[in-house]
């Protein structure tokens, strides 16, 4: 299978503005090495980010099902990426 890479503009054109993607991210990727006060997550904890088709991060949730449901609740069509 050939890997196809699309630019942010191409992704936006495919499903804009309703298409969003959900992908795994580590807590370190979201918060860096100094999480905000009150956030108690291991740096390698897995979270799920919801991104607009142009790559902008819209939300971060602690489980995949919640990420998909949150997207649907806001009238987006979520897809999964790796």
N, C-alpha and C positions, 0 to 999 in steps of 0.2 A: 504494500500500500504506500503510495506516495504522500509525503507530508506537504500540505498546502499552508503557506503562511500568508495572512492577509494584514494589510495595514489597518490602523484604527479607523481611518475614513472608509475603507472597504467594508469593515465589520459594521460600521454605522449604517452604511447604505443597504446592507443585507436585511436588517430587521428594524431599522430605526423607526421610531424611537423606542419601541416596545421590547426589543431583544436585549436581555441582560445575560451575563454569564456568571456562574458560581464556580469558585475554585478554592482549593485548600490553600491556606496560608498559615505560617507559624506565628505565634504570638510575638516573637522577635521581629518578624516582618511588619507587624502592625504597630507595635509599641516601641520598638528598638530595645536598647538595653535597660532603659529606665521607664517602666510602665507608670502611668499616672497613679497618684495616691488612691488606694482602695482597690486597685486591680491586682488580684492575686492569681497569676497564671505562670506556670513554668515557661521559660523562653521557648521551649520546643513543643508547647501545647499546640494542637491543631485547631484552627478556627476556619470558618467558611466565609469568604468575602463575596459580595455581590457587586459586580462591575457593570457599568454601562457599556454599550458596544464600542464606545471610543476609548475604553480602558479606565475611565474614572471610577474610583471605588465609591460605591453608594452606601454600603453597610457591611458590618462584620458581625457574624453570629456564631454561637458556640456549637451548632450542629447543622448538618447538611439539610435535613428536612425543614428546619426553621428558616434557613436561608431561602429555600425554594418557596416556602409558604409566604414569607415576607414579600418576596418579589411578586408573587401572584396577587397578594393582597393590595399591591400598589399598581395593579393592571399591567405588569410586565410579563414577558414570556421568558422564563429562565431556561438556560441550557447549561450543561456541565462541561467543563474543560479541565484538562490535566496540565 
